[in-house]
Amino acid sequence: MMEAFLSEKAKKQLKDMPADLRGYFIKHMEKIQEIPPRKHMKYGIPCHVEKITKTARLIYQIEEDRIYVLQCFSDHKEYEKWYRAYK
């Protein structure tokens, strides 16, 4: 099983979101620790993305046997803004 680490930004984002949505993020983090990543991002972005809800996204990197959670977006608009910065 891989070990997950949260960035300071991800910790703050999780802390600021509603408890029910935070629970979804935690469940998905546990899932990606056990199951290999699914979708790698396009345009040379060195990250993976996990769809949490219709609008929420989890951004992470995998290095050896560690998962580094970089961002936790509860709003699709913020995710799109971050994603477009790489294009």
Beta strands, then each sheet from edge to edge (+ up, - down):
strand 1: 3-6
strand 2: 39-40
strand 3: 48-51
strand 4: 57-63
strand 5: 66-73
sheet 1: 1+ 5+ 4- 3+ 2-
end
